[in-house]
Amino acid sequence: MKRLYKISYIFIIALTLFACDDMLDGSPESFITTETFYNTIEEADIALSGAYSVINANNVAGKGNRNTFANGLLYMLNGGTDEMILRNGNDQVRPFGVASYNGEESHLIYNWYYWYAGINAVNILLDRIELMDVAEADENRKNEMIAEARFLRGIYHMYLAQLFGGIPVNTTAIADPMQERQSLEVVYTQVTEDLLYAYNNLNNRATHLGRADKWIAGAYLAKTYCYLGSCKTNNVSENLNFPLNSFQWVDANEMYSKALPILNSIETDGGYVLINEYDRLFRATTSEDQRKECLFMAEANDNLTTRSTNNWYRILLGRGNYRQGGGPTDFLPTVELYKIYDAADIRRDHNLTDGLQRNPVPVDIDGYTYYTPFLIKDIDKAGRNYSQSKFRVQGIESRTFTDKFNTEGNFPLIRLADVLLLKAEAEYYTGDEPGARNTISKVRLRAAGNDTSVRDALDVAYNKSDFAEELLEERSRELCFECQRRFDLIRFGKHLEAVANLGPGSGQWNSEQQIAALKANWSGHDFKIWYPIPKDQATINTNLVQNPGY
């Protein structure tokens, strides 16, 4: 592991320079070390920008193939659930569609690599920035950067813990190469300390677009509290008898009680709104509207030189010719997802459609050409080519580059609709079910075309006596394909049940072969709620105990 940490540090410096190409004049002529790099507030800011790039982990020197939210996590967190199943795909993505993954999967290896590279980067920054003498005018920016760095360290540990369970916690610039895994209690104590610090010290809006602010830190902090509260409430992982991944230390009521005032504050004071047009949250060229609702995103742009792009081509785009904004759809939505929508819910016919038309009529959206897919006529009829269509890219004639794999579209990581659904969850679990139902209804109003009578009908159609079940379905209706479902199913103790209830033979893509494989790989194997520790890491560091079952 010592070798990996050294590689990670070198990598993050390179990533910094590539990600901030527009801030530098030409290419560096010599290698930049921490001793020569962190001398000014501007240099430290470049390093911090590089640490943010881990969120979508763009290619640098051929490493990783963008394995966080630009590509890899799209398969790891959406696939093999009741939202999305395998159609075909290469050996790198197939295991996540049928839950046949092991410790040698490249996406797992590089996710571990990237998140720890980011953690190392912010630890080096935090270590060096304290030693910097800055002008009085830069003191506030220095303090803001410390809070931003702690925000990143918090969410990077959080994502690792949600993927793998207990992990090594790194808070120093020089990490122990043989560090053991810490328990989830230790991990989340550090996560919440970092996020709380960021929440208390960041400005209401960030100095730079796409960076963390008070409300983003608060949203992740509240989301962490809700995650912990739900895992404890639903006894997640307890049957595995693996203390490192236990949630028994959690006080669920305390977690939800801490989350609720933060979520209330974001709603009333954060300045974010539910935009009227749901579809503009997921188009590659509507970032101005995205930023009104989305607190934090995996940012991208159209500059292929820096590789600051996201890859939606094989998993998020509807079936069809890439020239019209389609993709080959290695994964496809389940019939079950379609059926939890009422026909009056506008999200259904936006998120799930037939393929792109063969001779489509172009539609102008803000000066960009988009092509509209067919609507689904009969989800149960074999042969209907339904697919996901929530995310959409413009036709090739409106792109500044022709690389079909890449898009400048931003990928939402947390947005106000998610905040409101988390608020409803916190209200319910702190004893206010009427308030929870009122909050969830706010999200449905947009789904009803902002027609209150249609919204009221949706409230009736979607009502369940068990509000937790209703909430979990509503999160899927609103947040499908946004890398939420795996975590949601697991924290509510529903992943095995959701997979077991998938029905083969209903619709073209619920093929008996793929459904049977997914069910077989989950049946009796609930240890798969945790991904395995990458084999190369366990080989290098023999103190990394493997998760049970692998």
Buried (B, 14 or more C-beta within 10 A) or exposed (E): BEEBBEEBBEBBBBBBBBBBBEEEEEEEEEEBEBEEBBEBBEBBBBBBBBBBBBBBBBBBEEBBBBBBBBBBBBBBBBBBBBBBBBBBBEEBBBBBBBBBBEBEBBBBBBBBBBBBBBBBBBBBBBBBBEEBEBEEEBEEBBBBBBBBBBBBBBBBBBBBBBBBBBBBBBBEBEBBBEBEBBBBBBBBBBBBBBBBBBBEBBBEEBBEEBBBBBBBBBBBBBBBBBBBBBBBBBEBBBEBEBEBBBBEBBEBBEBBBBBBEBBBBBBEEBEBEBBEEBBBBBBBBBBEBBBBBBBBBBBBBBBBEBBBBBBBBBBBBBBBBBBBBBBBBBBBBBBBBBBBBBEBBBBBBBBBBBBBEEEBEBEEBEEBBBBBBBEBEEBEEEEBBBBBBBBBBBBBEBBEEEEBBBBBBBBBBBBBBBBBBBBBBBBBBBEBEEBBBEBBBBBBBBBBEEEEEBBBBBBEEBEEEEBBEBBBBBBBBBBBBBBBBBBBBBBBBBBBEBBEEBEBEBBBBBBEEBBEBBBBBBEEEBBBBBBBBBBBBBEBBEEBEBBBEB
